[in-house]
Amino acid sequence: MKAAAQEFWSQHDDLRAVNVGVTFKGRVPRPRDYRAFIEEVAAFVRQHSGELQQKNKNFFPSASSPLMHRYLAQLVLRTDSHAEWYSNFSGGWVARPNDSKIPDTVKDKSKKKFRPTNELWLVIDRGPHMSEMTLELDGVEDFRSIVGLDRSKFDRIFVLTYTGTYEWARTTDDWRQL
């Protein structure tokens, strides 16, 4: 997002001298939403340009800026001849459980033929790279948003995340943290 924002800023003379600090609430927009998010921040900056000085000024997004309101805890703006775009997250977008590849992985693995067993388990290990991680902010509640697992072949599905291991069981049709 930082690269996309800095490229956008460089193309607009009225934004080049505005330093932007974005403090995310815990989630960042998906890559496909970067442009709309950056444009919303740009519109906000233009609206408040008369208030900006070389000293940081904190803004708290309102509902009139839907993407900013959804993702930002605060926006810090100031003028600076060496302006940049920075945030409290430097890693980029990390998928939430239902936005991740978990539903697709379960669907694809369900198409495979397995030898007969008493119980069929699927273990999904998310990788160490930011783009491979799954971020659960609300623990089990985040996994409950994944639909369609009852239509899979699996009796149990385990997801190993950076912060813990979660299990879905066909018998309960629910998730739990191990």
TANOR-V150705 format. One record per backbone hydrogen bond with DSSP energy under -0.5 kcal/mol. NH is the residue of the N-H (numbers start at 1). CO is the residue of the C=O. Records with the same first field share a line. If there is no record, write none. Layout:
BEGIN
NH=CO ; CO
END
This chain:
BEGIN
5=1
6=2
7=3
8=4
9=5
10=6
11=7 ; 8
12=9
13=11
15=12
16=12
18=15
19=17 ; 78
20=84
21=76
22=20 ; 86
23=21 ; 74
24=22
25=71
26=27
33=30
34=30 ; 31
37=33
38=34
39=35
40=36
41=37
42=38
43=39
44=40
45=41
46=42
47=43
48=44
49=46
51=48
52=48 ; 49
53=55
57=77
59=75
61=59
65=62
69=65
70=66
71=67
72=68
73=23
74=23
75=59
76=21
77=57 ; 75
78=19
79=53
80=17
83=80
86=20
88=22
95=133
99=96
100=96 ; 97
105=101
106=102
107=103
108=104
109=105
110=106
111=107 ; 108
112=109
121=119
122=156
124=122 ; 158
125=123
126=124 ; 160
132=129
133=129 ; 130
135=95
136=134
137=135
141=138
142=139
143=139 ; 140
144=140
145=142
146=143
147=145
151=148
152=149
155=120
156=120
157=168
158=122
159=166
160=124
161=159 ; 164
162=134
166=159
167=176
168=157
169=174
170=155
172=169
173=169
174=169
176=167
178=165
END
